Amino acid sequence: MPLQDRFERWHLLLFAAFLVGAGGSLSGATAIHVPALLAAVLSGLLWAFAVYVFVATFRNYVASYAETGGSLWSPRFLAPFAVGAVAAVGIYVWEPIERASTGALVADALTVGFWAFVLTMVLSLTGSYVVAGYREGAQ
């Protein structure tokens, strides 16, 4: 299979995340030398991995929920997004007193928001599969 057939548009998002991570790491460096470049590459790879995990989780959630016959506009589908957003905003609003760095605050808010999304998603999908199973059993 040629590379062009395996390339998807969201891979550009991974590349952009790598550039943001590497660029952010290099922006604080006073000089460009091998350890700074290695740290930038590692930072870029970690950013790309984090985006990959989030996008893959999101894509699998959408596919799994659609598989159970649910609508993508139902409150049960949208609940994890709302819970994740509320958790992230809550951390961002209530935690600034404890943080000296805005970057650390944003990272904490995104981390809490992501895990709130994941936990709510697991509960929502479990409920959806149970309801779909009862629906099939009743037919």
C-alpha positions in Angstrom: 0.0 0.0 0.0 1.6 3.3 -1.0 2.2 6.0 1.6 -0.4 8.3 0.0 -3.1 5.8 0.6 -2.3 5.5 4.3 -2.0 9.3 4.9 -5.1 10.8 6.5 -5.8 14.5 7.1 -5.6 14.2 10.8 -1.9 13.2 10.5 -1.4 16.9 9.8 -2.7 17.6 13.3 -0.1 15.3 14.7 2.6 17.1 12.8 1.3 20.4 14.0 1.4 19.1 17.6 5.0 18.0 17.1 5.9 21.4 15.8 4.2 23.1 18.8 5.9 20.9 21.3 9.4 21.1 19.7 9.0 24.9 19.1 7.9 25.5 22.6 10.8 23.6 24.0 13.3 25.5 21.7 11.8 28.9 22.5 13.1 28.7 26.1 16.6 27.6 25.0 19.4 30.2 25.2 21.5 28.4 22.6 20.8 25.6 20.1 22.9 22.6 20.9 22.5 18.8 20.8 20.8 18.4 24.2 18.4 21.2 23.5 17.5 19.6 20.1 17.0 16.2 21.7 14.8 17.7 24.3 12.8 19.5 21.6 12.4 16.3 19.6 11.2 14.5 22.7 8.8 17.3 23.7 7.4 17.3 20.1 6.9 13.5 20.2 5.2 13.7 23.5 2.9 16.4 22.2 2.1 14.4 19.1 1.4 11.3 21.2 -0.9 13.2 23.5 -2.9 14.5 20.5 -2.9 11.0 18.9 -4.3 9.5 22.1 -7.0 12.2 22.3 -8.0 12.0 18.6 -8.0 8.1 18.7 -10.1 8.1 21.8 -12.6 10.6 20.3 -12.8 8.7 17.0 -13.4 5.4 18.8 -16.0 6.9 21.0 -17.9 8.3 18.0 -17.7 4.9 16.2 -18.7 2.9 19.3 -21.6 5.2 20.1 -22.9 5.2 16.6 -22.6 1.4 16.6 -25.2 1.2 19.4 -27.7 3.1 17.4 -27.4 6.4 19.3 -27.7 9.8 17.8 -24.6 12.0 17.8 -26.8 14.9 19.0 -28.3 13.1 22.0 -27.5 14.4 25.5 -26.0 11.0 26.4 -23.4 11.3 23.6 -22.6 14.9 24.4 -22.4 14.4 28.2 -18.7 13.5 28.2 -17.8 16.6 26.3 -19.7 18.8 28.6 -18.3 17.1 31.7 -14.7 17.4 30.3 -15.2 21.1 29.5 -16.7 21.9 32.9 -13.9 20.1 34.7 -11.2 21.9 32.6 -12.8 25.3 33.1 -13.2 24.5 36.8 -9.5 23.7 37.3 -8.5 26.8 35.3 -10.7 29.1 37.3 -10.1 27.7 40.8 -6.4 26.8 40.6 -4.6 29.9 39.5 -3.7 30.9 43.0 -1.6 27.7 43.4 0.2 28.0 40.0 3.1 30.3 39.2 3.0 29.3 35.5 0.1 29.7 33.1 1.4 26.8 31.0 1.3 24.5 34.0 -2.2 25.7 34.8 -3.4 25.0 31.2 -1.7 21.6 31.2 -3.5 20.7 34.5 -6.8 21.9 33.2 -6.5 20.0 29.9 -5.4 16.8 31.8 -8.3 17.0 34.2 -10.7 17.8 31.4 -9.4 14.8 29.3 -9.7 12.3 32.1 -13.2 13.6 33.1 -14.1 13.1 29.4 -12.7 9.6 29.4 -14.4 8.5 32.6 -17.8 9.9 31.5 -17.3 8.4 28.1 -16.7 4.9 29.7 -19.9 5.3 31.7 -21.9 6.5 28.8 -20.7 3.8 26.4 -21.3 1.1 29.1 -24.8 2.4 29.5 -25.4 2.6 25.7 -24.2 -1.0 25.2 -26.5 -2.2 28.1 -29.5 -0.4 26.6 -28.7 -1.7 23.1 -28.4 -5.2 24.5 -31.8 -5.0 26.2 -33.3 -3.6 23.0 -31.9 -6.5 21.0 -33.1 -9.0 23.7 -36.6 -7.6 23.7 -37.0 -8.1 19.9 
